[in-house]
Amino acid sequence: MRQSTMAVPGSFLQAFSHDPWLGQQPVSCQCTSWYPASYLLSLIGCPDRAAAKARCCWGQRLRHLLFCLFLAVTLAWFLVFTFSTYYQTIGQHAQQQAKGATDSSLIIRILDDISWVCIMLRNALILLLASRSAQIFHHLTFQLSKLSASLHAKRLSSAKNAGARYAMGHFVVSLMAVIMTSLLCLTYWNRPNYSQLYTSWPLDPFPISLQYWQVSLLMIFLCFLPFVLAQSILSSLVGLGHDAFILMKNVNHSLGEAAKDKSISRQILGRTDHLQDCNLSSESGSSSVAASSGTEEPRSECDVHQPMEQAVGQLRFQHFKICRLVEEISQSFSGILLTALMADLMSAVGFVGVIIGYKSSPRAQPMMVLFDRAYQGIAALLWMVFFLCAQYWPFVKLHEEAETTYHLVHKLSLVNGNRMHQREITHFLLATKDAHVGVIAGKLFLFSRNLCATMVSFLCSFGVILYELLHKDQSGGLASIIESAELGHRLNGTLNSSLLLALQHANTSSSSGRHGSMEL
């Protein structure tokens, strides 16, 4: 019997015609360094040693030493700024309380400074952890390029370097957001007319006193610049997640293509009663697949399903490689992602708290009050929407795409085949049934829509609770309404009890009362 040259299904198996798992040569791949973190790591003296094939030279060591010095200065400024800010905040609150002021809130004063304190700590920790995980990042980019090269050439042209391009776009958007918030913050501290540039900024309890323009320069070089560098690291990690999402999407696309193929549909609808054994007669083989010409010899069902077995096995192998890659991303950069997530959440808490508890000075100009409100609202919205949700959206899409793999494999299992085909499908079902594929921050938080909704709900609930705490003594608040209702019920109960006691006392002493009144 002549072997068939027709692939079943054709469009499905062509995607794996260049894969080494099927015994052919893979598409040539090269490790690209288009990620923003690749440039940063090379700049600070942490290049890809495997690609360079050389030991660290004195120039790389010098750059790495300068980076460590810059990181140490950044951490020192963070400690000085944080300790000085809260020392003065607590002192000013104590002075106002001693003067009898009732509108001073220590909570709002702390929340007003906590945002940029958390941002400075976040940036320093991300850069420190990234410098220690530089070689792991280079290794992951190389593994992603090898895995992407196993795709078909047509798909490779559209998917090649997609993660790096997405990371660059993400970094540009992050850069615009950082520049905007930095300018707003400097204007918020120095007033819109920059009238406080030469005003003294004491760093109590340290015996140092700077001017506002000096503090602004320190913030630019030791806070905003590390913010940009840290965002390049996060953008690259998100780009890796986008690459993994594309690979998972290609696997699911191939599974859906196989399940929707017309030849498989004919097998499901017309001949499920005849596909019981691999050793079928030539008549059953000829009725399973229509002959391309009148001279073509019939084929057995084993010949028809053999390419399908190889394709399903290759899909299962690629799915395993993608899952292992995602797990390596989670394990290697879990600390960076957890630091960024928690610090951004605390920064958003600070911005939301300032919006709720902001009180302008009676002598403040309307334009200054309007600018303060605009800065607080833009910062809170930017952290809630971008830095907490949209920034990690490729991780969310990766998790959702991985959840659909099991349903597609289950749909493909409805196709009858020989024992080898069913065995591959069974292994694929078991591998994807209870698997939760996704990037996890700190082995605690899986990036998903649920996590984004939970963080936004937490910020909204925090704003409502803080509003009630700050306005509990004023009318109109929910807490005051509840308290007034409870007070009304208590007063009604007290009045009713007093009335009953008065009536009983009147009934028992009515005669004595009348005699007493007559005597008077």
Buried (B, 14 or more C-beta within 10 A) or exposed (E): EEEBEBBBBEEBBEBBEBBEEBEEEEBEBEBBBBBBBBBBBBEBBBBBBEBEEEEEEEEBEEBBEEBBEBBEEBBEBBEBBBBBBBBBBEEEBEEBEEEEEEEBBBBBBBBBBBBBBBBBBBBBBBBBBBBEBBBBBBBBBBBBBBBBBBBBEEBBEEBBBBBBBBBBEBBEBBBEBBEEBBEBBBBBBBBBEBEBBEEEBEBEEEEEEBBBBEBBEBBEEBBBBBBBBBBBBBBBBBBBBBBBBBBBBBBBBBBBBBBBBEBBEBBEEEBEEBBEEBEBEEEBBBBBBEEEEEEBEBBBBBBBBBBBBBBBBBBBEBBEBBBEBBBBBBEBBBBBBBBBBBBBBBBBBBBBBBBBBBEEEEEEEEEBEEBBBEBBEBBBBBBBBBBBBBBBBBBBBBBBBBBBBBEBBBBBBEBBBBEBBBBBBEBBBEBBEEBEBBBBBBEEBBBBEEBBEEBBEBBEEBBEEBBBBBBEEEEEBEBBEEEEEEEEEEEEEEEEEEEEEEEEEEEEEEEEEEEEEEEE
